[in-house]
Amino acid sequence: IYDPSGYVYEALGAQRLEGVTATVLSGPSPDGPWTAWDAGAFGQTNPQSTTAAGTYGWDVPQGWWMVRYEKAGYRTAHSEPLQVLPEHYGVEVDLHRLAAPALSEVLVTDQGAVEVVFDQWMRSDSVRELLSVRAGTQAVPGTVTAVGEERSPADLGLARAFRFTPAAPFGSGQVLTVTVPGAVVDHGGVALGTDTVR
């Protein structure tokens, strides 16, 4: 018997998910049909719950296998079909929340920049392209940078905070309007949904 094993994470490989129900499925071919494997005959448990480190794993006979991942509040995910042999270590899966992301905070820093903070890891490229600031009725030219950007295992730039730095300092007493369009997306491609104006 041989090993399919790995871990489950959210957005970043270091952000492991505990308590995900992982079920190993067997099938006659890479196209299925897939059924839950009876692991009891091999002294194992199926399904199993991921550990605090997000890990799971079984030792299975040769054949075709797939792993299903389920957790309340997250989209159900599946691994690719896995042919054993060879052994499969490092079968890692990113789970995506069902809930849309939300804007948590907007503030003006002591350095005269505007920062926006989200409750989930966002695609840096989508926020950089779409975030805008107005002073009164005029658009403010400036640049948007991701604060503490990380690279996901899929090599996406992700961040939870973004900083808008104006091309020229804001004037004293200016009233600023920050618009985060509903089209900005989180790491799983889920959009904010509606324009948020602060």
Buried (B, 14 or more C-beta within 10 A) or exposed (E): EBBBBBBBBBBBBEBBBEEBBBBBBBBEEEEEEBEEBEBEEBEBEBBBEBBEEBBBBBBBEEBBBBBBBBBEEBEEBEBEBBEBEEEBEEBBBBBBBEEBBEBEEBEEEEEEBBBBBBBBBBBBBBBBEBBBBBBEEEEBEBEBBBBEBBEBEEEBBBBBBBBBBBEEEBEEEEEBBBBBBEEBBBBBEBBBEEEBEE
